[in-house]
Amino acid sequence: MPDQATVPSLVPAVRLADFDYNLPAEAIAQTPLEPRDAARLLIDRGSGSPGHAHVRDLPDLLVPGDLVVVNDSRVVPVRLRLRRATGGSAEVLLVEPLDDRWRTWEALLRPARRLHVGEVLFRPDGAPMLEVGPRRTSGDTFETTLVDEGDPLATLNAHGEMPLPPYLTAPLSDPDRYQTIYASVPGSAAAPTAGLHLTAGVLDGLVARGVEVARVELVVGLDTFRPITEDEPTRHHIHSERYSVAPDVLAACRAARRVVSIGTTTARALESAACGEPAGRTRLYIHRPYQWRVVDLLLTNFHLPRTTLLLMVDAFVGPRWRHLYEVALAEGYRFLSFGDAMLLDRRAR
């Protein structure tokens, strides 16, 4: 199971305050753009002034021999609004399946302190939906079981909601807008959001340009919802996530001129496979001074302050991420899941 290497003693301590910045509420995109590839793209040029483009321009920004890698994990509508037998409300967020039948799940529950083992929660129409099990060893999640007699995935598709982040307050009219166009393997509790910008036109343009496109899988799970609470963020406990990188994809990465990761989840899958096994579970926590093995360019959205995702960006391009974020805010870029993106180059000087 891949893990971050021990930080050398000569490296300055990483402080959580180093990853804070002022994010105005009006900068948080509440709705996705149409078309998807109309999102703006801030281009990292190292010490030079960043460039401005759009995601639709990505084929023109890459060169023949580059390899673009995407995460094809599919989001399952795992947010459930249920009722207790007493009439009170309960909210369930299914984080990850615990069996191959998709019936037993690790879940976050609310109100967690009032629910008890063996309690059955009901859909608004009165049908039983889920049974509460014991707490998991992590302490903040529970084992739960879907008791509906139908196919579990069909049940969730019929009665679940997309697990949008709490900062998105506008209703989502089209649930597919929280899926990438190439999503195929169900399992994630959140979207690999950088990939939401890609369209068939962009992918076709990459191939026409001589840029190969490959797929990996990383199931986005609990850490999407868990903030860093340690003042020294390297002490933060990162939850393990399931990933799979086919051997031919790793071979293509080794042969590529540059490896372009679409999103942080793709980067984590590739780096986990490079320093461990091609498939399994990873607790790889990427922060400085991580030594990158695979990824050369990273297309990623703008992330919340004080998050593991921002620490990964810092490990990729160093402290200049702060200047890039300042430029993006000054230029009116849209932030977070439905916002714009940036193309980072860790070798830019």
Secondary structure as the mmCIF struct_conf table of DSSP 4:
data_model
#
loop_
_struct_conf.conf_type_id
_struct_conf.id
_struct_conf.beg_label_comp_id
_struct_conf.beg_label_asym_id
_struct_conf.beg_label_seq_id
_struct_conf.end_label_comp_id
_struct_conf.end_label_asym_id
_struct_conf.end_label_seq_id
HELX_LH_PP_P HELX_LH_PP_P1 GLN A 4 PRO A 8
TURN_TY1_P TURN_TY1_P1 SER A 9 LEU A 10
BEND BEND1 VAL A 11 VAL A 11
HELX_LH_PP_P HELX_LH_PP_P2 PRO A 12 VAL A 14
HELX_RH_3T_P HELX_RH_3T_P1 LEU A 16 PHE A 19
HELX_RH_3T_P HELX_RH_3T_P2 ALA A 25 ALA A 27
STRN STRN1 ILE A 28 ILE A 28
BEND BEND2 THR A 31 THR A 31
BEND BEND3 GLU A 34 PRO A 35
HELX_RH_3T_P HELX_RH_3T_P3 ARG A 36 ALA A 38
BEND BEND4 ALA A 39 ALA A 39
STRN STRN2 ARG A 40 ILE A 43
TURN_TY1_P TURN_TY1_P2 GLY A 46 SER A 47
BEND BEND5 GLY A 48 GLY A 48
HELX_LH_PP_P HELX_LH_PP_P3 SER A 49 PRO A 50
STRN STRN3 GLY A 51 HIS A 54
HELX_RH_3T_P HELX_RH_3T_P4 VAL A 55 ASP A 57
HELX_RH_AL_P HELX_RH_AL_P1 LEU A 58 LEU A 61
BEND BEND6 LEU A 62 LEU A 62
TURN_TY1_P TURN_TY1_P3 PRO A 64 GLY A 65
STRN STRN4 LEU A 67 ASN A 71
STRN STRN5 SER A 73 VAL A 75
STRN STRN6 ARG A 79 ARG A 83
TURN_TY1_P TURN_TY1_P4 ALA A 85 THR A 86
BEND BEND7 GLY A 87 GLY A 87
STRN STRN7 SER A 89 PRO A 97
BEND BEND8 LEU A 98 ASP A 99
TURN_TY1_P TURN_TY1_P5 ASP A 100 ARG A 101
BEND BEND9 TRP A 102 TRP A 102
STRN STRN8 THR A 104 ARG A 110
TURN_TY1_P TURN_TY1_P6 PRO A 111 ARG A 114
TURN_TY1_P TURN_TY1_P7 VAL A 117 GLY A 118
STRN STRN9 VAL A 120 PHE A 122
TURN_TY1_P TURN_TY1_P8 PRO A 124 ASP A 125
BEND BEND10 GLY A 126 GLY A 126
STRN STRN10 PRO A 128 ARG A 135
HELX_LH_PP_P HELX_LH_PP_P4 ARG A 136 ARG A 136
TURN_TY1_P TURN_TY1_P9 THR A 137 SER A 138
BEND BEND11 GLY A 139 ASP A 140
STRN STRN11 PHE A 142 LEU A 146
BEND BEND12 GLU A 149 GLY A 150
HELX_RH_AL_P HELX_RH_AL_P2 PRO A 152 HIS A 159
STRN STRN12 GLU A 161 GLU A 161
TURN_TY1_P TURN_TY1_P10 PRO A 166 TYR A 167
BEND BEND13 ALA A 170 ALA A 170
BEND BEND14 SER A 173 SER A 173
HELX_RH_3T_P HELX_RH_3T_P5 PRO A 175 TYR A 178
BEND BEND15 GLN A 179 GLN A 179
TURN_TY1_P TURN_TY1_P11 ILE A 181 TYR A 182
STRN STRN13 VAL A 185 SER A 188
BEND BEND16 ALA A 189 ALA A 190
HELX_RH_3T_P HELX_RH_3T_P6 THR A 193 HIS A 197
HELX_RH_AL_P HELX_RH_AL_P3 ALA A 200 ARG A 209
TURN_TY1_P TURN_TY1_P12 GLY A 210 GLY A 210
STRN STRN14 GLU A 212 LEU A 218
HELX_RH_3T_P HELX_RH_3T_P7 LEU A 222 THR A 224
TURN_TY1_P TURN_TY1_P13 PHE A 225 PHE A 225
BEND BEND17 ASP A 231 GLU A 232
HELX_RH_3T_P HELX_RH_3T_P8 PRO A 233 ARG A 235
HELX_LH_PP_P HELX_LH_PP_P5 HIS A 236 SER A 240
STRN STRN15 GLU A 241 SER A 244
HELX_RH_AL_P HELX_RH_AL_P4 PRO A 247 ALA A 255
BEND BEND18 ALA A 256 ARG A 257
STRN STRN16 VAL A 259 ILE A 262
BEND BEND19 GLY A 263 GLY A 263
HELX_RH_AL_P HELX_RH_AL_P5 THR A 264 ALA A 274
TURN_TY1_P TURN_TY1_P14 CYS A 275 CYS A 275
BEND BEND20 GLY A 276 GLY A 276
BEND BEND21 PRO A 278 PRO A 278
STRN STRN17 ALA A 279 THR A 282
TURN_TY1_P TURN_TY1_P15 ARG A 288 PRO A 289
BEND BEND22 ARG A 293 VAL A 294
BEND BEND23 ASP A 296 ASP A 296
STRN STRN18 LEU A 297 ASN A 301
TURN_TY1_P TURN_TY1_P16 PRO A 305 ARG A 306
BEND BEND24 THR A 307 THR A 307
HELX_RH_AL_P HELX_RH_AL_P6 THR A 308 VAL A 317
HELX_RH_3T_P HELX_RH_3T_P9 GLY A 318 ARG A 320
HELX_RH_AL_P HELX_RH_AL_P7 TRP A 321 ALA A 330
TURN_TY1_P TURN_TY1_P17 GLU A 331 GLY A 332
STRN STRN19 PHE A 335 PHE A 335
BEND BEND25 LEU A 336 LEU A 336
TURN_TY1_P TURN_TY1_P18 SER A 337 PHE A 338
BEND BEND26 GLY A 339 GLY A 339
STRN STRN20 ALA A 341 ASP A 345
TURN_TY1_P TURN_TY1_P19 ARG A 346 ARG A 347
#
